[in-house]
């Protein structure tokens, strides 16, 4: 299988919006996995910081990750998500996997 691209999305959620967002995650992940070029998606949460969430998605390419984010934006999903957040999401693309030395 060709090298994939990891995308991390760090969210800082408003304290009163954590529960509603957590109930949305399975549906969001299902939608994500149905998109072209998506290999996997993970949602992570540290109980010590319950308002912080991390999504780690893997795509076939940088272009596939960009198309996915554009699709989310066009549907208005990013705007809806923004209303639940205490600050803008931090999205980073990781196209290079380092080999162990």
Backbone atoms as SQL, in Angstrom:
CREATE TABLE atoms (id INTEGER PRIMARY KEY, chain TEXT, resi INTEGER, resn TEXT, atom TEXT, x REAL, y REAL, z REAL);
INSERT INTO atoms VALUES
  (1, 'A', 1, 'UNK', 'N', 0.852, -1.185, 0.000),
  (2, 'A', 1, 'UNK', 'CA', 0.000, 0.000, 0.000),
  (3, 'A', 1, 'UNK', 'C', 0.894, 1.243, 0.000),
  (4, 'A', 2, 'UNK', 'N', 0.493, 2.231, -0.752),
  (5, 'A', 2, 'UNK', 'CA', 1.261, 3.479, -0.848),
  (6, 'A', 2, 'UNK', 'C', 1.242, 4.215, 0.480),
  (7, 'A', 3, 'UNK', 'N', 2.230, 5.088, 0.634),
  (8, 'A', 3, 'UNK', 'CA', 2.299, 5.900, 1.845),
  (9, 'A', 3, 'UNK', 'C', 1.051, 6.752, 1.972),
  (10, 'A', 4, 'UNK', 'N', 0.557, 6.873, 3.174),
  (11, 'A', 4, 'UNK', 'CA', -0.599, 7.723, 3.427),
  (12, 'A', 4, 'UNK', 'C', -0.171, 9.040, 4.049),
  (13, 'A', 5, 'UNK', 'N', -1.153, 9.873, 4.280),
  (14, 'A', 5, 'UNK', 'CA', -0.949, 11.183, 4.888),
  (15, 'A', 5, 'UNK', 'C', -1.800, 11.237, 6.157),
  (16, 'A', 6, 'UNK', 'N', -1.193, 11.614, 7.259),
  (17, 'A', 6, 'UNK', 'CA', -1.941, 11.782, 8.506),
  (18, 'A', 6, 'UNK', 'C', -2.357, 13.239, 8.643),
  (19, 'A', 7, 'UNK', 'N', -3.563, 13.443, 9.132),
  (20, 'A', 7, 'UNK', 'CA', -4.062, 14.779, 9.435),
  (21, 'A', 7, 'UNK', 'C', -4.524, 14.767, 10.879),
  (22, 'A', 8, 'UNK', 'N', -4.003, 15.705, 11.664),
  (23, 'A', 8, 'UNK', 'CA', -4.446, 15.827, 13.052),
  (24, 'A', 8, 'UNK', 'C', -5.329, 17.057, 13.170),
  (25, 'A', 9, 'UNK', 'N', -6.402, 16.885, 13.926),
  (26, 'A', 9, 'UNK', 'CA', -7.333, 17.984, 14.177),
  (27, 'A', 9, 'UNK', 'C', -7.514, 18.072, 15.685),
  (28, 'A', 10, 'UNK', 'N', -6.963, 19.123, 16.262),
  (29, 'A', 10, 'UNK', 'CA', -7.023, 19.330, 17.700),
  (30, 'A', 10, 'UNK', 'C', -8.166, 20.290, 18.007),
  (31, 'A', 11, 'UNK', 'N', -9.077, 19.851, 18.876),
  (32, 'A', 11, 'UNK', 'CA', -10.242, 20.660, 19.215),
  (33, 'A', 11, 'UNK', 'C', -10.235, 21.030, 20.695),
  (34, 'A', 12, 'UNK', 'N', -10.536, 22.271, 20.963),
  (35, 'A', 12, 'UNK', 'CA', -10.763, 22.746, 22.319),
  (36, 'A', 12, 'UNK', 'C', -12.247, 23.094, 22.398),
  (37, 'A', 13, 'UNK', 'N', -13.002, 22.251, 23.069),
  (38, 'A', 13, 'UNK', 'CA', -14.464, 22.323, 23.074),
  (39, 'A', 13, 'UNK', 'C', -14.958, 23.147, 24.262),
  (40, 'A', 14, 'UNK', 'N', -16.005, 23.953, 24.029),
  (41, 'A', 14, 'UNK', 'CA', -16.650, 24.663, 25.136),
  (42, 'A', 14, 'UNK', 'C', -17.145, 23.621, 26.133),
  (43, 'A', 15, 'UNK', 'N', -16.969, 23.896, 27.424),
  (44, 'A', 15, 'UNK', 'CA', -17.284, 22.897, 28.443),
  (45, 'A', 15, 'UNK', 'C', -18.739, 22.425, 28.384),
  (46, 'A', 16, 'UNK', 'N', -19.656, 23.310, 28.021),
  (47, 'A', 16, 'UNK', 'CA', -21.062, 22.900, 27.964),
  (48, 'A', 16, 'UNK', 'C', -21.422, 22.215, 26.641),
  (49, 'A', 17, 'UNK', 'N', -20.445, 22.057, 25.745),
  (50, 'A', 17, 'UNK', 'CA', -20.692, 21.429, 24.445),
  (51, 'A', 17, 'UNK', 'C', -19.988, 20.080, 24.283),
  (52, 'A', 18, 'UNK', 'N', -19.271, 19.647, 25.329),
  (53, 'A', 18, 'UNK', 'CA', -18.531, 18.383, 25.237),
  (54, 'A', 18, 'UNK', 'C', -19.483, 17.214, 25.013),
  (55, 'A', 19, 'UNK', 'N', -20.502, 17.102, 25.835),
  (56, 'A', 19, 'UNK', 'CA', -21.432, 15.980, 25.713),
  (57, 'A', 19, 'UNK', 'C', -22.123, 15.938, 24.349),
  (58, 'A', 20, 'UNK', 'N', -22.672, 17.070, 23.863),
  (59, 'A', 20, 'UNK', 'CA', -23.273, 17.025, 22.528),
  (60, 'A', 20, 'UNK', 'C', -22.276, 16.607, 21.438),
  (61, 'A', 21, 'UNK', 'N', -21.044, 17.085, 21.530),
  (62, 'A', 21, 'UNK', 'CA', -20.055, 16.728, 20.521),
  (63, 'A', 21, 'UNK', 'C', -19.706, 15.248, 20.595),
  (64, 'A', 22, 'UNK', 'N', -19.577, 14.715, 21.789),
  (65, 'A', 22, 'UNK', 'CA', -19.248, 13.297, 21.939),
  (66, 'A', 22, 'UNK', 'C', -20.322, 12.408, 21.312),
  (67, 'A', 23, 'UNK', 'N', -21.575, 12.813, 21.394),
  (68, 'A', 23, 'UNK', 'CA', -22.644, 12.014, 20.788),
  (69, 'A', 23, 'UNK', 'C', -22.602, 12.090, 19.255),
  (70, 'A', 24, 'UNK', 'N', -21.999, 13.137, 18.725),
  (71, 'A', 24, 'UNK', 'CA', -21.909, 13.318, 17.271),
  (72, 'A', 24, 'UNK', 'C', -20.753, 12.525, 16.650),
  (73, 'A', 25, 'UNK', 'N', -19.759, 12.170, 17.441),
  (74, 'A', 25, 'UNK', 'CA', -18.525, 11.594, 16.903),
  (75, 'A', 25, 'UNK', 'C', -18.745, 10.318, 16.086),
  (76, 'A', 26, 'UNK', 'N', -19.531, 9.349, 16.535),
  (77, 'A', 26, 'UNK', 'CA', -19.698, 8.139, 15.708),
  (78, 'A', 26, 'UNK', 'C', -20.244, 8.451, 14.305),
  (79, 'A', 27, 'UNK', 'N', -21.206, 9.342, 14.212),
  (80, 'A', 27, 'UNK', 'CA', -21.746, 9.723, 12.914),
  (81, 'A', 27, 'UNK', 'C', -20.728, 10.447, 12.056),
  (82, 'A', 28, 'UNK', 'N', -19.956, 11.348, 12.685),
  (83, 'A', 28, 'UNK', 'CA', -18.913, 12.070, 11.955),
  (84, 'A', 28, 'UNK', 'C', -17.869, 11.106, 11.407),
  (85, 'A', 29, 'UNK', 'N', -17.490, 10.135, 12.233),
  (86, 'A', 29, 'UNK', 'CA', -16.480, 9.172, 11.795),
  (87, 'A', 29, 'UNK', 'C', -17.009, 8.294, 10.663),
  (88, 'A', 30, 'UNK', 'N', -18.260, 7.900, 10.762),
  (89, 'A', 30, 'UNK', 'CA', -18.860, 7.092, 9.702),
  (90, 'A', 30, 'UNK', 'C', -18.879, 7.861, 8.382),
  (91, 'A', 31, 'UNK', 'N', -19.271, 9.130, 8.445),
  (92, 'A', 31, 'UNK', 'CA', -19.259, 9.977, 7.244),
  (93, 'A', 31, 'UNK', 'C', -17.846, 10.117, 6.687),
  (94, 'A', 32, 'UNK', 'N', -16.888, 10.332, 7.577),
  (95, 'A', 32, 'UNK', 'CA', -15.496, 10.493, 7.160),
  (96, 'A', 32, 'UNK', 'C', -15.014, 9.251, 6.424),
  (97, 'A', 33, 'UNK', 'N', -15.290, 8.082, 6.992),
  (98, 'A', 33, 'UNK', 'CA', -14.820, 6.838, 6.385),
  (99, 'A', 33, 'UNK', 'C', -15.473, 6.543, 5.038),
  (100, 'A', 34, 'UNK', 'N', -16.610, 7.173, 4.771),
  (101, 'A', 34, 'UNK', 'CA', -17.295, 6.940, 3.496),
  (102, 'A', 34, 'UNK', 'C', -16.735, 7.799, 2.360),
  (103, 'A', 35, 'UNK', 'N', -15.850, 8.725, 2.679),
  (104, 'A', 35, 'UNK', 'CA', -15.320, 9.645, 1.664),
  (105, 'A', 35, 'UNK', 'C', -14.154, 9.028, 0.895),
  (106, 'A', 36, 'UNK', 'N', -14.023, 9.395, -0.388),
  (107, 'A', 36, 'UNK', 'CA', -12.912, 8.875, -1.191),
  (108, 'A', 36, 'UNK', 'C', -11.561, 9.291, -0.606),
  (109, 'A', 37, 'UNK', 'N', -10.623, 8.358, -0.604),
  (110, 'A', 37, 'UNK', 'CA', -9.267, 8.665, -0.165),
  (111, 'A', 37, 'UNK', 'C', -9.048, 8.605, 1.332),
  (112, 'A', 38, 'UNK', 'N', -10.096, 8.288, 2.114),
  (113, 'A', 38, 'UNK', 'CA', -9.944, 8.188, 3.567),
  (114, 'A', 38, 'UNK', 'C', -9.608, 6.742, 3.923),
  (115, 'A', 39, 'UNK', 'N', -8.534, 6.574, 4.666),
  (116, 'A', 39, 'UNK', 'CA', -8.106, 5.237, 5.089),
  (117, 'A', 39, 'UNK', 'C', -8.588, 4.893, 6.496),
  (118, 'A', 40, 'UNK', 'N', -8.520, 5.878, 7.399),
  (119, 'A', 40, 'UNK', 'CA', -8.914, 5.604, 8.783),
  (120, 'A', 40, 'UNK', 'C', -9.184, 6.921, 9.511),
  (121, 'A', 41, 'UNK', 'N', -9.873, 6.797, 10.640),
  (122, 'A', 41, 'UNK', 'CA', -10.113, 7.947, 11.502),
  (123, 'A', 41, 'UNK', 'C', -10.143, 7.476, 12.946),
  (124, 'A', 42, 'UNK', 'N', -9.575, 8.278, 13.811),
  (125, 'A', 42, 'UNK', 'CA', -9.556, 7.996, 15.244),
  (126, 'A', 42, 'UNK', 'C', -9.934, 9.268, 15.983),
  (127, 'A', 43, 'UNK', 'N', -10.683, 9.118, 17.062),
  (128, 'A', 43, 'UNK', 'CA', -10.970, 10.240, 17.953),
  (129, 'A', 43, 'UNK', 'C', -10.386, 9.879, 19.313),
  (130, 'A', 44, 'UNK', 'N', -9.607, 10.794, 19.875),
  (131, 'A', 44, 'UNK', 'CA', -8.922, 10.547, 21.140),
  (132, 'A', 44, 'UNK', 'C', -9.302, 11.617, 22.153),
  (133, 'A', 45, 'UNK', 'N', -9.402, 11.192, 23.412),
  (134, 'A', 45, 'UNK', 'CA', -9.747, 12.119, 24.489),
  (135, 'A', 45, 'UNK', 'C', -8.976, 11.730, 25.738),
  (136, 'A', 46, 'UNK', 'N', -8.427, 12.703, 26.409),
  (137, 'A', 46, 'UNK', 'CA', -7.716, 12.491, 27.671),
  (138, 'A', 46, 'UNK', 'C', -8.656, 12.899, 28.796),
  (139, 'A', 47, 'UNK', 'N', -9.033, 11.982, 29.689),
  (140, 'A', 47, 'UNK', 'CA', -9.951, 12.334, 30.779),
  (141, 'A', 47, 'UNK', 'C', -9.438, 13.466, 31.680),
  (142, 'A', 48, 'UNK', 'N', -8.127, 13.676, 31.692),
  (143, 'A', 48, 'UNK', 'CA', -7.566, 14.753, 32.515),
  (144, 'A', 48, 'UNK', 'C', -7.900, 16.129, 31.930),
  (145, 'A', 49, 'UNK', 'N', -8.161, 16.177, 30.623),
  (146, 'A', 49, 'UNK', 'CA', -8.544, 17.425, 29.953),
  (147, 'A', 49, 'UNK', 'C', -9.767, 17.147, 29.081),
  (148, 'A', 50, 'UNK', 'N', -10.945, 17.006, 29.693),
  (149, 'A', 50, 'UNK', 'CA', -12.136, 16.555, 28.969),
  (150, 'A', 50, 'UNK', 'C', -12.632, 17.484, 27.871),
  (151, 'A', 51, 'UNK', 'N', -12.173, 18.723, 27.838),
  (152, 'A', 51, 'UNK', 'CA', -12.608, 19.635, 26.779),
  (153, 'A', 51, 'UNK', 'C', -11.686, 19.602, 25.564),
  (154, 'A', 52, 'UNK', 'N', -10.676, 18.754, 25.599),
  (155, 'A', 52, 'UNK', 'CA', -9.732, 18.643, 24.480),
  (156, 'A', 52, 'UNK', 'C', -9.967, 17.319, 23.754),
  (157, 'A', 53, 'UNK', 'N', -10.063, 17.391, 22.435),
  (158, 'A', 53, 'UNK', 'CA', -10.212, 16.200, 21.602),
  (159, 'A', 53, 'UNK', 'C', -9.188, 16.239, 20.480),
  (160, 'A', 54, 'UNK', 'N', -8.754, 15.064, 20.075),
  (161, 'A', 54, 'UNK', 'CA', -7.818, 14.960, 18.968),
  (162, 'A', 54, 'UNK', 'C', -8.355, 13.935, 17.979),
  (163, 'A', 55, 'UNK', 'N', -8.473, 14.351, 16.732),
  (164, 'A', 55, 'UNK', 'CA', -8.812, 13.434, 15.650),
  (165, 'A', 55, 'UNK', 'C', -7.545, 13.177, 14.860),
  (166, 'A', 56, 'UNK', 'N', -7.319, 11.915, 14.523),
  (167, 'A', 56, 'UNK', 'CA', -6.192, 11.539, 13.675),
  (168, 'A', 56, 'UNK', 'C', -6.780, 10.770, 12.498),
  (169, 'A', 57, 'UNK', 'N', -6.725, 11.375, 11.336),
  (170, 'A', 57, 'UNK', 'CA', -7.275, 10.771, 10.128),
  (171, 'A', 57, 'UNK', 'C', -6.133, 10.444, 9.178),
  (172, 'A', 58, 'UNK', 'N', -6.289, 9.351, 8.448),
  (173, 'A', 58, 'UNK', 'CA', -5.292, 8.998, 7.439),
  (174, 'A', 58, 'UNK', 'C', -5.952, 9.005, 6.069),
  (175, 'A', 59, 'UNK', 'N', -5.265, 9.633, 5.128),
  (176, 'A', 59, 'UNK', 'CA', -5.749, 9.779, 3.759),
  (177, 'A', 59, 'UNK', 'C', -4.736, 9.175, 2.792),
  (178, 'A', 60, 'UNK', 'N', -5.199, 8.920, 1.573),
  (179, 'A', 60, 'UNK', 'CA', -4.301, 8.418, 0.534),
  (180, 'A', 60, 'UNK', 'C', -3.260, 9.447, 0.127),
  (181, 'A', 61, 'UNK', 'N', -3.637, 10.744, 0.191),
  (182, 'A', 61, 'UNK', 'CA', -2.750, 11.797, -0.289),
  (183, 'A', 61, 'UNK', 'C', -3.124, 13.135, 0.353),
  (184, 'A', 62, 'UNK', 'N', -2.240, 14.109, 0.196),
  (185, 'A', 62, 'UNK', 'CA', -2.540, 15.467, 0.659),
  (186, 'A', 62, 'UNK', 'C', -3.780, 15.979, -0.070),
  (187, 'A', 63, 'UNK', 'N', -3.859, 15.688, -1.367),
  (188, 'A', 63, 'UNK', 'CA', -4.998, 16.148, -2.164),
  (189, 'A', 63, 'UNK', 'C', -6.312, 15.561, -1.642),
  (190, 'A', 64, 'UNK', 'N', -6.298, 14.296, -1.233),
  (191, 'A', 64, 'UNK', 'CA', -7.503, 13.667, -0.684),
  (192, 'A', 64, 'UNK', 'C', -7.905, 14.341, 0.631),
  (193, 'A', 65, 'UNK', 'N', -6.917, 14.702, 1.449),
  (194, 'A', 65, 'UNK', 'CA', -7.236, 15.377, 2.717),
  (195, 'A', 65, 'UNK', 'C', -7.809, 16.763, 2.454),
  (196, 'A', 66, 'UNK', 'N', -7.262, 17.453, 1.467),
  (197, 'A', 66, 'UNK', 'CA', -7.774, 18.784, 1.120),
  (198, 'A', 66, 'UNK', 'C', -9.193, 18.698, 0.572),
  (199, 'A', 67, 'UNK', 'N', -9.455, 17.696, -0.262),
  (200, 'A', 67, 'UNK', 'CA', -10.797, 17.508, -0.825),
  (201, 'A', 67, 'UNK', 'C', -11.797, 17.194, 0.282),
  (202, 'A', 68, 'UNK', 'N', -11.380, 16.393, 1.243),
  (203, 'A', 68, 'UNK', 'CA', -12.244, 16.062, 2.372),
  (204, 'A', 68, 'UNK', 'C', -12.593, 17.313, 3.181),
  (205, 'A', 69, 'UNK', 'N', -11.608, 18.112, 3.531),
  (206, 'A', 69, 'UNK', 'CA', -11.863, 19.326, 4.318),
  (207, 'A', 69, 'UNK', 'C', -12.716, 20.320, 3.532),
  (208, 'A', 70, 'UNK', 'N', -12.498, 20.385, 2.237),
  (209, 'A', 70, 'UNK', 'CA', -13.313, 21.257, 1.392),
  (210, 'A', 70, 'UNK', 'C', -14.768, 20.782, 1.384),
  (211, 'A', 71, 'UNK', 'N', -14.972, 19.483, 1.311),
  (212, 'A', 71, 'UNK', 'CA', -16.317, 18.903, 1.361),
  (213, 'A', 71, 'UNK', 'C', -17.002, 19.253, 2.684),
  (214, 'A', 72, 'UNK', 'N', -16.283, 19.105, 3.785),
  (215, 'A', 72, 'UNK', 'CA', -16.843, 19.455, 5.100),
  (216, 'A', 72, 'UNK', 'C', -17.213, 20.938, 5.145),
  (217, 'A', 73, 'UNK', 'N', -16.363, 21.788, 4.611),
  (218, 'A', 73, 'UNK', 'CA', -16.624, 23.231, 4.613),
  (219, 'A', 73, 'UNK', 'C', -17.847, 23.562, 3.757),
  (220, 'A', 74, 'UNK', 'N', -17.939, 22.972, 2.578),
  (221, 'A', 74, 'UNK', 'CA', -19.056, 23.250, 1.674),
  (222, 'A', 74, 'UNK', 'C', -20.398, 22.839, 2.278),
  (223, 'A', 75, 'UNK', 'N', -20.408, 21.784, 3.060),
  (224, 'A', 75, 'UNK', 'CA', -21.637, 21.319, 3.702),
  (225, 'A', 75, 'UNK', 'C', -22.026, 22.170, 4.911),
  (226, 'A', 76, 'UNK', 'N', -21.096, 23.020, 5.355),
  (227, 'A', 76, 'UNK', 'CA', -21.353, 23.831, 6.542),
  (228, 'A', 76, 'UNK', 'C', -20.961, 23.145, 7.834),
  (229, 'A', 77, 'UNK', 'N', -20.327, 21.966, 7.730),
  (230, 'A', 77, 'UNK', 'CA', -19.948, 21.213, 8.926),
  (231, 'A', 77, 'UNK', 'C', -18.916, 21.947, 9.780),
  (232, 'A', 78, 'UNK', 'N', -17.964, 22.610, 9.129),
  (233, 'A', 78, 'UNK', 'CA', -16.919, 23.301, 9.893),
  (234, 'A', 78, 'UNK', 'C', -17.504, 24.488, 10.649),
  (235, 'A', 79, 'UNK', 'N', -18.471, 25.150, 10.064),
  (236, 'A', 79, 'UNK', 'CA', -19.137, 26.269, 10.739),
  (237, 'A', 79, 'UNK', 'C', -19.931, 25.768, 11.949),
  (238, 'A', 80, 'UNK', 'N', -20.643, 24.657, 11.773),
  (239, 'A', 80, 'UNK', 'CA', -21.405, 24.069, 12.883),
  (240, 'A', 80, 'UNK', 'C', -20.471, 23.635, 14.005),
  (241, 'A', 81, 'UNK', 'N', -19.362, 23.020, 13.630),
  (242, 'A', 81, 'UNK', 'CA', -18.374, 22.588, 14.614),
  (243, 'A', 81, 'UNK', 'C', -17.806, 23.791, 15.357),
  (244, 'A', 82, 'UNK', 'N', -17.545, 24.854, 14.633),
  (245, 'A', 82, 'UNK', 'CA', -16.981, 26.057, 15.243),
  (246, 'A', 82, 'UNK', 'C', -17.830, 26.612, 16.369),
  (247, 'A', 83, 'UNK', 'N', -19.138, 26.446, 16.281),
  (248, 'A', 83, 'UNK', 'CA', -20.032, 26.944, 17.334),
  (249, 'A', 83, 'UNK', 'C', -19.862, 26.170, 18.636),
  (250, 'A', 84, 'UNK', 'N', -19.287, 24.978, 18.568),
  (251, 'A', 84, 'UNK', 'CA', -19.092, 24.148, 19.763),
  (252, 'A', 84, 'UNK', 'C', -17.718, 24.356, 20.402),
  (253, 'A', 85, 'UNK', 'N', -16.861, 25.096, 19.719),
  (254, 'A', 85, 'UNK', 'CA', -15.467, 25.194, 20.153),
  (255, 'A', 85, 'UNK', 'C', -15.157, 26.482, 20.904),
  (256, 'A', 86, 'UNK', 'N', -14.199, 26.375, 21.816),
  (257, 'A', 86, 'UNK', 'CA', -13.731, 27.530, 22.583),
  (258, 'A', 86, 'UNK', 'C', -12.704, 28.338, 21.783),
  (259, 'A', 87, 'UNK', 'N', -12.096, 27.706, 20.793),
  (260, 'A', 87, 'UNK', 'CA', -11.113, 28.367, 19.932),
  (261, 'A', 87, 'UNK', 'C', -11.104, 27.643, 18.588),
  (262, 'A', 88, 'UNK', 'N', -10.566, 28.254, 17.552),
  (263, 'A', 88, 'UNK', 'CA', -10.549, 27.590, 16.245),
  (264, 'A', 88, 'UNK', 'C', -9.787, 26.264, 16.305),
  (265, 'A', 89, 'UNK', 'N', -10.210, 25.289, 15.496),
  (266, 'A', 89, 'UNK', 'CA', -9.486, 24.013, 15.487),
  (267, 'A', 89, 'UNK', 'C', -8.081, 24.191, 14.927),
  (268, 'A', 90, 'UNK', 'N', -7.179, 23.347, 15.383),
  (269, 'A', 90, 'UNK', 'CA', -5.811, 23.358, 14.851),
  (270, 'A', 90, 'UNK', 'C', -5.671, 22.116, 13.966),
  (271, 'A', 91, 'UNK', 'N', -5.573, 22.349, 12.672),
  (272, 'A', 91, 'UNK', 'CA', -5.487, 21.264, 11.700),
  (273, 'A', 91, 'UNK', 'C', -4.083, 21.248, 11.120),
  (274, 'A', 92, 'UNK', 'N', -3.454, 20.080, 11.174),
  (275, 'A', 92, 'UNK', 'CA', -2.103, 19.939, 10.650),
  (276, 'A', 92, 'UNK', 'C', -2.030, 18.704, 9.765),
  (277, 'A', 93, 'UNK', 'N', -1.304, 18.821, 8.670),
  (278, 'A', 93, 'UNK', 'CA', -1.119, 17.730, 7.709),
  (279, 'A', 93, 'UNK', 'C', 0.301, 17.203, 7.871),
  (280, 'A', 94, 'UNK', 'N', 0.413, 15.882, 7.967),
  (281, 'A', 94, 'UNK', 'CA', 1.692, 15.215, 8.192),
  (282, 'A', 94, 'UNK', 'C', 1.969, 14.257, 7.038),
  (283, 'A', 95, 'UNK', 'N', 2.566, 14.757, 5.937),
  (284, 'A', 95, 'UNK', 'CA', 2.777, 13.911, 4.750),
  (285, 'A', 95, 'UNK', 'C', 4.030, 13.053, 4.766),
  (286, 'A', 96, 'UNK', 'N', 4.933, 13.264, 5.720),
  (287, 'A', 96, 'UNK', 'CA', 6.194, 12.519, 5.711),
  (288, 'A', 96, 'UNK', 'C', 6.301, 11.666, 6.977),
  (289, 'A', 97, 'UNK', 'N', 6.454, 10.382, 6.760),
  (290, 'A', 97, 'UNK', 'CA', 6.656, 9.444, 7.864),
  (291, 'A', 97, 'UNK', 'C', 8.149, 9.169, 7.984),
  (292, 'A', 98, 'UNK', 'N', 8.684, 9.389, 9.159),
  (293, 'A', 98, 'UNK', 'CA', 10.112, 9.176, 9.372),
  (294, 'A', 98, 'UNK', 'C', 10.379, 7.708, 9.661),
  (295, 'A', 99, 'UNK', 'N', 11.432, 7.197, 9.086),
  (296, 'A', 99, 'UNK', 'CA', 11.830, 5.808, 9.317),
  (297, 'A', 99, 'UNK', 'C', 12.573, 5.718, 10.635),
  (298, 'A', 100, 'UNK', 'N', 12.386, 4.623, 11.357),
  (299, 'A', 100, 'UNK', 'CA', 13.145, 4.465, 12.601),
  (300, 'A', 100, 'UNK', 'C', 14.640, 4.387, 12.310),
  (301, 'A', 101, 'UNK', 'N', 15.426, 4.925, 13.219),
  (302, 'A', 101, 'UNK', 'CA', 16.884, 4.896, 13.004),
  (303, 'A', 101, 'UNK', 'C', 17.543, 3.873, 13.892);
